[in-house]
Every structure is written in C-alpha cells, then in structure tokens.
Amino acid sequence: MKVGIYQYYWGGVGGAQRYVAVVAELLAHHHDVEIVHHRRDFDPARVAEALDVDLSRVRFRFEPERLHGRWGTNNPWKRLRCEAEWCADLSAPYEVFIDSSDRIPYFCHAPRGVLLTHFPLVTFEEYHGRLAPTWTHRPWPLRAARAAFQRLEWRRRFATYDLCLVNSQYTKYWFERLWGPPAQVLYPPLREGFAPQAKQPLILAIGAFHHSSHKRQDVLVQNFAELCRAGLADWRLVLVGAVGPRPEDRAYVERLRSEGSDLPMEIRTDVSARELRDLLAHAAILWHAMGYGVDAQRDPSRLEHFGMVITEAMAAGAVPIAFRGGGIPEMIAQGENGVLWSSFDELRQATLEVAGDVALRTRMAAAAVERSRDFSAARFQARLFELLAAVLRQPVAA
C-alpha cells in the first residue's frame, strides 16, 4: 500500500521525529512509504544517523508550508467545503495517510487515515478564535450559529481518520479532553544498545538547552549546588543536550556554565549517539526536572508527555529521579525502579539516599532495566501492527 506520513516539524532530531521515523522504517518493510514535510534544507542521511533509524526504504516529499486561507463566503456549506479541500493534496495521493503534527489535523482525503499525536497543542476554542474578545462581542444568535457550524466541522474533520494513536496515557487524557475522539496508546520505542556498565558517581541530565528553560536545567544546577554544600562528595553532574538555534539559547548555556563554575559539573552539547550511550551506561543516576513550576491544568503541554530518555536511562541501569508529572509516573514505580519528586526537598533527599546506599541503588537499577523491556523495539513493532491491522488490511502478525 502507498502510505504517506506527514509531520509539520519533520527534519529535527527530537523524540517526536524519532517516533515517526521508526514507524516509517517498520512500515517501509511492507509498504511504499513517503514522509511529507516542509523542511527545504532537510538532509535525509544526517537525520537518519542522528535518529539512529534506517530510512533507506523511505522516500521524502517536500511541500511548501501554506497559510490558512480566508474563504470569502458566509455560506456555512461552502465554508465547510473550502475547509475540507484545503491542503487536500497532502493526503490524497495515498491509500493510508498518517498525520503526526500535534496541530489541528487536515481533513484526510486518503481512503484510510491515522492520527499519531504527541500532544494536542491547539484547542477547539483556540482554533476557532473563541478566546478572542471579538468572539464575545458578537450577538449571541450569531455566536450560537457559528458554534453549531464549528462543532459540525470539527466532527467531520476527525471522522476522516479511522484511528487515533498517542504516546502515553497522559497524552490520551488530554487528547480526548481537548479534541474529543477516543485514542489508543502506543508507547514510543526504546532504542537498542543501552546496557549497564561499571557505574561511576555520575548524575546525568539530558534535554535540549532552550532559553525558555523548559527542561529546567537551571533547577538541577541549583539543587546540585545545595547538595554539594550539604556534603555530597565525589559525585559530578553532567548536563547533555542540543543547543537551540537562537542567541538566547546559547546565552542560557553560558549562564548555566557560569552558575556551575565552582561545582564538579560539566555541560556537553550536541553529543553523538555513541557518546550518549556511553554516558548512560556509566551514570548511576538520571535527573529529570521538566514540568517543575508548571500549572498542569492551565498548560499541560509543558510537562513531559512521555520521556523517552527516561526509558533509555532505565535500560542502561541509571536510577531515574524525576519530577512527578506528565507521563513520567507511567514508567516509574515509586521506590522500586526510580523515585518521583515534587519539591526540591524531595529531590535532594532522594538523591542523597540513592547516592549513599549502594545496595539500594543496585536493586533499583536492576528493576529499572527490567521495566525498560516493556518499551522494547520488538514490543513497539508488535503493538504498532496490531493497531494498524485493520487500517492496512493485513493480518496482525506482520
């Protein structure tokens, strides 16, 4: 079958891109797969290497990004037809179209459609402009009529998709709450090649360096300084991640370096896959702070939707000590294969306990390795083809 996979931000090297790349790689063994993207400077070989995925069987189709048009009519049926036909050429050439972009999906014009959503970033109200003052200033009969049209358009849009997939129970909750249709969970796949080696007194934190500090490396540096003052000896902290493209992102890295200049701390940017595996293999503890300080009800997208790096750390035998929020509690059983924290006191206390008790650390590391097997590539492949069996018109056993 001819399968098209669309991702608005394809061309980067983050977890969402790797998720899509693995889906494309697996489907390409049985089908004609094409990734549709907007990145004119996309380098397939570089991205495939960075994502650690074989994309040699996958083709790529560049399409310029289009701005949402104004339909020039108040006739609701004409507006609905215009909306449905907008960007129809993205999905029409395929027998199966997979939209993986986190924005409101296009109407699907392929015979079969699949939504693969990492998190629903735009709400029904935002998309239809119902949060703007101009909405509330309209007469109520006009608002009621428009609201009825918007609900109809919304139902018809999502009805063009046969299956909705999400990456965690956390995302499933918000997907169904914000967008409506029921969704199935397909946890992201763990990369091969992670295994424990002789552990060092090393605390590792992995996440992109961005001026918004959404990965909260600033919090980790602050707490590491407190731990060092409290007597944590012979341990070091290593922060790893790609640096964002803006000058503010580089300034954020330099600020972190300055704040940790008198600490046993190191920042490594843009490390290779091999270096990352080596660091995880020798790290005794993984720190993770994304979501700290976020109002989970008002801005749920800023919490970790799943956290692939945590499963990789677990596979490498690094004990995760992670912020209690988002999809992370789905991986970590408190006190068994890791520790969840909500306050700085809990973070520091957990770190002192795990760092100071070799037997505890060894036991939790073994449990973490065992838990990581639930996210293996083999399990991902089996679950993927089980969910797509009806869509692809083939038996479950792929």
N, C-alpha and C positions, 0 to 999 in steps of 0.2 A: 504494500500500500504506500501511497505517497503521503508523507507526514511532514507538516510544517510546524516548527516551534518558534514562537515569537517571544522575544524578551526585549523590552524597551531599552534596558541599560546593558545589553549584551556587549562584551568587549572588555569588561573589567575582570578582576581575578578574585572576587569575593566568594563567600559561601553560596549565595544565591546563584551565581554564574556556574559554580561547580555542580550544584544540584542539577541544573538544566543540562549541563554538558554530559553528566553521567546518564541522564535519561536519553539524550540524543545518541550517545555511544551504544547503549544497550539496544535501543530500537533499530539502530542502523545495521545490526547483525541480521535483521529480518525484513526491514522495510527501507524504502527510499526516503531518507531524512534530510531536511533542509532547515537550517536555522535562519530566521528572518530578523534583521537588526538594522539599526540606524547609525552605526559607527563606521564612518567612511575610512578612518585610519586603522581599522581592525586588522590585526596580524594573526591569522589562524594558528600558525606554528608557535608563536610566542605564548598565546593564550592557552593553547593545549598543554604546553610544557608547564606553565605556571599552575594550571588547574590539575595537573597530573592525570590527564584523561586522554585516551586515544580518539581523536576526531578525524582520523584518516578516511573513514567511510562517510563522513558527514559533509554535505555541501552548504554553502552560505550564500545568502541573498541580501544584498544591501538595498534598503528603501529609504529615501529621504523622509525625515520626520514631517508630519503635516499638522498644521494648526487647525483646531476645531473651527468649522465654518459657521456663518450666520445664514440661516436657510431662507430668509426674506419672505416668509409667509406666516400667517397666524392660523392657517388651517391645520388642526391637530393631526389629521391623517397624512397630509403632505409632509409635515414636520417629522412625523414618525418614519415615513418612508425615506426622507433625506438622512435622518439619523441612522437608520438601519443600513443604508447603502454607503455611508461614509466609510472610507478605507476598506471597502469590501474586497479589493484586490489583494489585501494581505492574507486573507484566509481562503478565497475562492479557488485557487489552483490546487488545493489539497483535498485528499479524501478524509484525513484527520488533521485538525488544527488544534494546537496546544498553545494557549495564551498564558504566559508566565511573566506578568509585568507589574502586579500589585496595584496598578491603577484600574479605573473602571474599564472592564473589558469591551473590546469592539463587539458588535454583532458578528456572530460566526456564520460564514457563508459556505463552509465545508459541510459535507454530509454528517460528519461527527465532530464534536467539539469537546475539549477538555480545558478546564481552568486549573492551573498549577500556581497557587498563590502563596507567597512567602509571608505576606501580611497585607490586609486591606488598608491602604494608605489614604484613600479618599472615601468619604462617607456619602450616603444618598443625599443628605442635606447640602453638603459642600458642592457636590457635582451639579446640583440643580439650583445653586445660588440662593438657597433658602436661609442662609445665615447672614446675608447682606441686608442692610437697612431697607433697600429698595423692595425687598420681598414683603416686609411687614407693613410698608406704606401703601401697598396695593389694596384696593377694596376687597372685602372678604369674598364676594362671589367670584371675582377673578382668581383669587388665591385658590379657592376650592376647585375651580375648573382646571387650573394649571396643575394642582396637586393630583387630581384624578388622572390627568394625562401623564404626569411623571411616574405615577405608580404603574400605569399600563405599560409605558415604555420600559420601565425597569424590569417588570416581569417578563416581557417579551425578549429583552436583551439576554437575560440569564437563561431563558428557556432554549436558546440556541446552543447551549452547552449540555452535553449528556452527563458529565462527571465533573465534580469539583474536588481537587486534591489540595491539602495543606500540609505544612511541615511539622505541626505539633498540635497537641490538644489545646494549648494556649491560643494558637492562631485559629484553630477550629472555632473556639468560643467567640472570638471577635469577628471572624468571617461570617458566621451565622447571625450574629447580633447586628453587624453593620450592613451586610449585603443580603442576607436572607436565606439563600439556598442551603440545603444540607451538604456537608463536606466529609470526605474521608481523609484520615491521617496517613501520610506516607513520610515517615521519618527520614531525614537526609542520610545518605550512605557514609559510612566510615571509610576513609582511605586505607589501603593496605600498607603494610610495612612498619606499623608502630608496635614497638615491643620494649619492655623494661630492660635497662642495663644497670650497671653499678650506679646506685644513686649518690648524688652529691648534695651537700646542704644548699640547695638552689631552689629559690621560689621564682616561678616563671609566670609572666602575664603576657597574653597575646591579644592584639587588637590594633586596628588601624589608628594612626595618630591623626586626629582631626581637631581643628580649632574649637569645635563645639564640645570637645572632651566627652563625647557620649560614651566612650569606653571607660571613662573615669580613671585613667592612669594617674591623674592628679591625686585622687583619693588614695590610691595604692602607695604612691611615694610618701604621702603624708603619714600613713599608718606604718609604713616600714621605718620611717624615722622615729616614730613613737616606740616601736618595738626595739629598735637598736638602743634607744635611751633606757628602755626597761630591762635591758640585759640580754637580748637575743644576740648571741655571739657566733661568729664563724659562718653565718649564713649570708647569702648575697641575693639580690633581686635583679632579674633581667627582664626588661620590657622589650617586646618584639612586635613589629608591625610595619606595614607600608605607610608612607607619609602621604597625606593628601596633596593635591596639586596647587593649593593656594599658598601665598606667602605666610598667611596666618597659621597654616598647618605647620610649616617649618618653624615658625616662631614658638608655637606650642611645644614642639620637641625641645627647642633650646631652653625654654623655661623649665621644663621637667629636668633637663640635664643640670641646670643651674641649681634647682632646688635639691637635687640629689648629689651635688658635687662632693660633699663630705661624707657620703654614705657608700657602703660596698654595693654599688648599684651600677648597672650598665644598660644602655639603650642600643638596640640593634634594629636597623631599618632595612626593609626590603631583603630579608634573608631568603636563601634558596630553600626548596622543599627538603633537600638533604640536610641542610643546617637546622631546619625546624625539627625534623625527626630526631636529630642528634640531641638537641636541647631538651626535647620532651623525654627522650629515653633516659637522660641523666637527671632531670628535675625531680625533686622529691615532692614538691607542692606546686599546684597551679592556683593562682589567684584570678578571680574574675569579679568585676565590680559594675558591669553595665546594668543600668536600671536604678542605681542608688540615687536618691533625691528626686526621682520622677513620680509624679502623680499618676498612678497606674490607670485610674479611671478616666482622667482627662486626656492623657497622652500615652495610650498603651503601646504605640508603635516604637517608643523609645526604650522599651525593655527588650531583653534578648528573646527573640521569637523561638529559638531552639538552642543554638550554641554548639555548633559542630566542633569547635576547638575543645570543648569540654570532653566530648566522647573520644577525641584523639588523645587528650591527656590521660584519660582513664585507661585507654588501650596501652599507653606507654607506662602505666603504673605510677603516674603522678596523682597524688591525692588532691581532688578539687575542693577548694574553699571558695564558694561562690555566693553572690548576692541572691537572696531568696526572692525571686520574681520572674515573670515571664514563663518561658518553657523550661527553665533550668530545673525546677523541682521534679519534672517528669523523668529526669535522668538520675538524680542523686537521692539516695535513701539516707536520711539524716543519721549521721554517726556510723553508718555501715560502710558505704563506699565513697564518702565525702562529707562535707559539712556545709550547711546553708547558714548565711548570716544576714541580719537586718540592720545591725548597728555596728559602729566602729568597735565598741567593746567586745561584741561577739566575734568580729573578725580577728581582733588581736588575741583574744582568749583562745579561739580555735587554733590559730597559728602556733601559739606557744605550746598548746597541748600536743598537736601533731608533730611539731618540730622537736619537742623534747622527749617523746616516747617512741623509741624505735619499734617496739613490738606493736603498738597501736598503728603506727604508720605502715608497717609491713602488712598487717592484717587488712587495713582499709585499702591499700594499694592492690592487694590480691582480689578483693571484692570489686574494685573499680575495673580491673582487667576483665573479670567475669561479666560485669554489667555491660561493658563495651561491645561484647559479642552480640548483644541484641540489636546492634546497629550496623552489623557487618554488611559488606557489599553483597554477599550471597542472599541475605535476608531481604535487603532492599530490592534486589532483582526479582525475587520470588513474589514479593508484595506488589511490585510495580506491575508485573504481567498478570497477576491475579486481578488487580483493579481495572486494568485496561483490556481484559479479555473480551468483554462484550463490545467495547469500542473498536477493537482491532479485528473483531470477527475471527478469533483464533482460540484454540484451547488454552486453558490456564497454564498448562505445562509448556513454557516457552523454550 
